[in-house]
Structure formats: C-alpha cells, structure tokens
Amino acid sequence: MKLLVPITRANGTVRVPGSKSLTNRALVCAALAEGESELHDASDADDTRLMRNGLDQLGIAVRESGNTLRVAGKGGRLFAPRFPLPVGNAGTTFRFLLAIAALADGPVTLEGDERMAERPNEELLDALQTLGVDVRQHGSGARFTVAGGGVRGGAVRMSAVRSSQFLSAILMVAPCAEQDVVLQIEGPVSSRAYAEMTLDVMNQFGVAVEGSADGELRVRSGQHYRPSHFLVEPDVSSATYLWAAAAITGGQVTVRGTTLHSRQADSTFLEVMRKMGAHVEPCADGVRVTGKTPLQGVDVDMNGMPDAVPTVAVAALFAVGPTRIRNVAHLRHKESDRLEGFAGQVRKLGANVVVHEEGMEIHPAALHAADLSTLNDHRLAMSFALIGMKVPGVSIDNPSCVSKSFPGFWQEITALQG
C-alpha cells in the first residue's frame, strides 16, 4: 500500500509524456509505410512498449534515438512470429495489432491477460471476418489467432458503441486491402474524437478516408502510407490529473507543451474545469490551471472524453452541489468497470455516489481515511492520488500500475507538493 500525503496547495510547472493514443496510431501507420519514419516525443508507457514489441515480432524494427522512435516500415509486408504477441490489458494495442496481423505471411497469435478476456471484441472480430480475415478466439480466454495472408476488403456494417477502437483498427489496415473498404457505421460512435484522431494521423501519413463517422467511411484500395516525421503532442489525459490537483487544492499548475486546441479528446476537460470554477489560461510554457475553491458541481456529457471521467468525479467530491456525469456506459469495458469500480472504492471514504447504467451522480459528503484498491486500473490510481492530496490517511494498492500510461506520474505529483 502507498500512503498518500495531503498538501496545502499543488503548485508548479510539470511535464507529461507524449500522447499514448497518438503514439500507438503513429506506430501502426509508420509500420505500414515504405521506409523510415521518425516519431518525436513518443510515449514510453507500458501500452506503447507492448505495441513496439508486437511490431518488432512482426518484422518491423523500432529503434530509440533519444526522444525519437525510428520505425523502419515495410509497406504492409509483415512476418508471422514464432511466439504469441503479449498484449496484457492494453485495449488499443490488442485491437490494432489484431487487425494488422492479417497482413502477416502466416498465422499470428495474440495473448492478453484475464481482464482482456472480459472486454468486448466481438464487433471487431465480426468486421474482420466480413473483410476476409480468418480470426478465431481460443475458448473464452484472451488468446486469438489471425491466419494472415491479407485483407480482401469490401463493405462491412459495424457498431462502435462500445469502443471506437474497433473502427480505428479497421481504418488503419484498410489501405492495404485488395479492394476498397466501406465501413457502414451503426449507431453512435463512443469517444468519437479518438476515431477522428485516427483519421488525422492516417492523413499525416498520406492516406485519405472519405465520408464521416456519422454514417459511412470509404478507404480506397491502392493507397500507400508514406514515411513521416511525426511530432507527438503531450498526453492530455495524463495532464488532467495535474490540472485537477490545482483545481482541488486551490493551487496553480502549468503543464508544459500543452495547448487549448489539442487534437486529443480529453482537451475538453479544461472546459469542465472552467464550469466548475477553476481559471484556465494559455501561457508561455503551456496551459495553466488555477484553482478557486470551492468548486461547483456540474452536469456534463463526457462520452467524448471517457479517460477524464474519474478525474472529474474526484473533483466533484470536493465541490459544492451535486455533479452528474452522463453518457459514459462504455467505461464499463475499460481496464476495470470504471463506474462501479470508482463508486465502490470512494464509498469507503464516506462518499455519496449513485451509479446509473450510463453514468453517475456524485453528492459531496465529509470524507475520511480509507485503504483504496486501484483494481489494477491506472486511471483509478491517478485519480485516487488526488483524493490523498486533501484527505489524510488515504492509501492505495498497486501504485506502479500508473506506468500503463504515465510512468513518471508519482515524480510529477511529488514535484507539485514542493
């Protein structure tokens, strides 16, 4: 257990790693390009290391050179590895590798952990099979084998209600298909900004996608990814915890290199902080948040920024008036069920949280010391760290799980404590 230390105010200028989401998308596009790409300021998180390892086993060399990753793309020609590709509980890594494994010259097996076996993948499996990919699951576990040999292409109807990663995985492999790929989207796209991020990264590597995620997307066959020099933005999802620390404690925190107009979904978190009463402003170093306690409760639709939900929920514990977080049913399928998981743990502190099918309500209450479980979920661990800044006697288990997305989290939090 790690005992968290309360502080008077969180103050300072801090750094976050490169965006995990952008890094994994750029790694895939660079791997499928013909020639060497450079990814600058890429994420060094566990999930991106799993992606790099998977690409390496598929025959794509990824080398570190300072803060730059050099990716030797092979134009979609991948090799079947001798051993299963480990993907842990990294949903983006698993789903992206599952799709591009279809381009290998033989069978590819991917193996995840116990939680990955519980997360939804049926929509992606069905879409791949419709496009001519032979993929099967071994029993009920997180072990999947893709036969390899290529992607036929064609039209496919698919739902991205439970995860936009299904859509992104198909889109990125689509230019390598024998025929055009036409994606007919059924229902709303959860975390739509992540699908739009995928389209943006593909475009920067030279591939155009026609249509809109509102209905139909077409990727023309015969397009080729081009090598690129790609600058990875600072990870806004990681920055939310540091900005929230300022908002909760009445301090002032600047996150270097961030902007108000990031392509990342969680940049909208700053608008939520404004609504809760914090002051948000750009500055020479990045974006600065100044807390003005007490915060105010809000009613907010967070479908487009799901990773920031636990952060907002923690801020709501210290606000005046209730907070309602809506339209985030897809949080039940993350590294943990983040709705029930968050509520169950903070109730140990005396918090009043009501969980609904698609969201939750937080009613401020007096909090007290408790031992909290992170449920092996990096987002919960970093959010619970914020509670420990205000409430004495809070401990969490498995603090190292933050390395999944933000390996330097505890060092930066310590820097804010002076």
Buried (B, 14 or more C-beta within 10 A) or exposed (E): EBEBEBBEBBBBBBBBBBBBBBBBBBBBBBBBBBBBBBBBBBBBBBBBBBBBBBBBBBBBBBEEEEEBBBBBBBBBBBBBBEEBBBBBBBBBBBBBBBBBBBBBBEBBBBBBBEBBBBBBBEBBBBBBEBBBBEBEBEEEEBBBBBBBBBBBBBBBEBBBBBBBBBBBBBBBBBBBBBBBBBBEBEEEBBBBBBBBBBBEBBEBBBBEBEBEBEEBBBBBBEBBBBBBEBBBBBBBBBBBBBBBBBBBBBBBBBBBBBBEEBBBBBBBBBBBBBBBBBBBEEEEBBBBBBBEBBBBBBEBEBBBBBBBBBBBBBBBBBBEBBBBBBBBBBBBBBBBBBBBBBBBBBEBBBBBBEBEEBBBBBBBBEBEBBEBBBBBBBBBBBBBBBBBBBBEEBBBBBBBBBBBBBBBBBEBBEBBBE
